[in-house]
Amino acid sequence: MEFLPDGLINLFPAGSMWLLVIPLIIGPFIQEDTAVLYAASLSVTRSEDWMVIFAAILVGLILSDSWKYWLGWAAKHHDWAKKFAAKDRVAKMKDAVLEHSGKTLFAVRFLPMARIPTYLATGFFGVSYAKYMASIAISALAFVTIIFYAFHILGVILGEKLKTYMPLIALGIAVLVILGIIIAHRKMMKD
């Protein structure tokens, strides 16, 4: 087993694809965007397995979002939540979420800080679970397709050398995104 010339994928012995698939499915439960970026870079370095990598990260993304609806649904059954829902501002938000839930759920896939609160709100406000799941599945498919396509185009444009370093580039992008989110959050907390 080689260690890094072609990336971390060489740590996996031949014939043990499950060692690759399981972390890709679990990754979005930890940090969605980073997992997708890593999967896209991995699909460039391991192009013969790109469909398996694509499917695994897509399944992980959908599964990691599927349970967030139920947190919002469970919250609405508490007294504090009923008081919260009675406020005028919340009632207006409820109407907007119910009326435009498909578009909203699709759009927030591309807005990391808005994703989880919106998923919770759909459960809290009673959007149908079937509509919720359809929306997150379609938006996840679009998101993963765009990221994979971008990484594969970069791989073609910048050549074979870049494929070796693509996982490190993805990690660097993920670190920058996370730092940006932390800085924005701290700035928002100060204001």
WOQUI-V169899 format. One record per helix or strand of 3 or more residues. SS is the DSSP state (A for helix, B for strand). FROM is the first residue (numbers start at 0). TO is the last residue. Records with the same first field share a line. If there is no record, write none. Layout:
SS=FROM-TO + FROM-TO
This chain:
A=7-10 + 17-29 + 31-44 + 46-65 + 67-74 + 78-84 + 87-98 + 100-107 + 111-124 + 128-157 + 159-189
